[in-house]
Amino acid sequence: MITLAQFRDRVQVLYDISGSAVLSDPQWNTLVNDGIRAMWADVTRINKDFRVTTVAPFTLTSVPNVTLAADFREMRAVRYQPGTQGQVYLQKQSMRNGSQQFERSYRLQGNQLYIEPLQNCNGTYDYVYIPAAPVLVNDTDVFDVELEQFQDYVVYHAVVQALSREESDITQSAQILATAQEALIGWASDQRSADPDTIEDVRRVSRWLWAPPG
C-alpha cells in the first residue's frame, strides 16, 4: 500500500529536489490528488462500474426530488422498489417528457434527483452512482489498493505539473506518464463486463397496443 507521504516523496525525488522548499507539502499534496483525479477520470470513463456506490433506499411522497450524495459524479441507475420483486430500473427523461408521461422516470437538475411525473412520484427508490475520486488528506491516507499498480501515473502526472510550473523540460516525464496512462487504460478496458448495456422495457403495456394482432 502506498500512502500520501510516500507519493509525495516519490514525486520530490523524481523532480530532483527531495527535501527542497520550492513547493510546500500542501502544494505537493494538491499535485498528487490532481493525478489521482486524472487517473480516476480515465478509469471510470472506460469502466463505468469500477467503483460504484449505492445509496440507502429513500421514500418520496409529495416532494419529487432528493439531494444527490455529496461525492456524486455520474448516475448509473435509478431503481423503484429496490430489492423487491417489483424492482424497476427507471429511464432518464427530459423535464418536458418526464412530466407528460405516466410511467416513472428520472432526471438530474443541479444537485437534485427528480422522479417524474409529480403525481406518480410516491414510492421507495435508490440509485447507483460513480463517486468522485478519492482524496488523500493525511500523510497516512492509503491509495486504492487495486490502482496502486499504476502509481506511476499519479507520480508522473504530479512531476509533469511541477516541471511545467517551473517551465522546465517535461519531455521525458511526459513520455513515462503517457506509457503509464496507456497501461492503465488497457487494464480498465479488460475489466469491463463482456455484456453490452441493454435498455429494459419498463412500459408494462400490452403488445396489442403497439402491434394489433392480424
Secondary structure, DSSP 8 states (H G I E B T S, - for coil): --BHHHHHHHHHHHTT-TT--SS-HHHHHHHHHHHHHHHHHHHHHH-TTTT-EE---EEESS--EEE--TTEEEEEEEEESTTSTT-EE-EE--HHHHHH-SS-EEEEETTEEEEESGGG--EEEEEEEEE------STT-B--TTTGGGHHHHHHHHHHHHHHHTT---HHHHHHHHHHHHHHHHHHHHHS-SS-----------GGGTS---
